[in-house]
């Protein structure tokens, strides 16, 4: 998948999703503030806010007024399942086609892993 063409907020969303899935931001933990994450990633705070809003709209994070956003219970498992479905439907077909074009087989791929 061509990540260079992706909007920055989607790249940030993927970064945050990966951090939730891998346990860097477990259930009940506060996410970095918009300004903090923007500074850390060299992004515009409005872009970070847009990424966070998508997580909020999806019910994966909740806002605690005056405190910040936290990861809701069940979010890591829900995100993992959604990311798996997206990979299998959007990315895997192109990877599988390329493997076929290159004449690679499963045994060969597993040897190099």
N, C-alpha and C positions, 0 to 999 in steps of 0.2 A: 504494500500500500504506500502511496506517495504521501509522506507526512509533510513534505515541503509545501504542498498546496493547501494544507489544512489551516483553518483560521487559528490564531494563537489561543483563543479561549478554549477550543477543542483540544489543543495540545496540553493546555493546563488541566483541563478536565481529565484527560487520560493520566496525567501525572498524579493528580489527586486520587483518582479511582485506584490506580496501582498502589498508592500508599495506604488506602483504606483496605484493599484486598490483602496486601502483604503484612498488615498489622502495625504499620507505622502510626496510623491513626485508628486505633481500635474503637469499639463501641463505647460511647459515653465520653470520649476524649474530645477536647476542643480542637478545632482546626486552627491553623495560624490565622492571624488577622489578615484582612485584605491587604493592608499596607505592608505587613511583614512578608507575606508570600510574594507580593509584587516586587518588593526590594530584593528578595532572595532569588527570584527567577528573572529579574530584569524586565518585568512586564508593567504595563499600565495598570494602576489600581482598578480602573473601570473594567478592564478585561478580566481581571481576577474576580471581580464582583459578578460579572456575567457567568463565569464558570461556576461560582458558588451558587448563583441563583438556579442554575439547572439542577444541581444536587438537591436544593431545597424543593424545587418543583417536583422532582422525582421522589420526594419523601425520604431521602437518604440522610439528610442533615436537618437539624432543627435550630432555630434561632432562639437564644435566650437573651432577651432585651438587656442591653447594657453590659453583657458579658461576652457574647460571641456565638459562633456556630459550633455545634457538636454533632458527632456521628451518632445516629439513632440505632437502637437495638435491631439487629437483623440486617443492617445495611451491608456489612462485608459479604454475607452469603448472597444477598440479592444482587449486589454488584457483580460478584463472581459469576453467577448464573447468567446475567445479562451480557457480560463481557464474553463468556463462552459462546452464547448464541450468536452474538455479533461476529465473532471471529469465524465461526463455522459457516455463517451465511454470507459474510461480506469479504473476508480475507482468504479463507481456505480454498475456495474455488480457483482463484488466481494462482495460488501457490501450487495447488494440485496440478493445474494445467501446465505450469512451468516445469514441474518435476517430470511430467510426461514428455514435454518437448525436449528436455535434456536427456531423456532416456534413463533416468535414475530409478532404482527400485528401493523398496523399504529396507532391505538388508544393507544396502550401500549407504543409505542415509543414516541408519542406526550406527554403523561403524564409525562414522565421522563425528557423532555426537559426543 
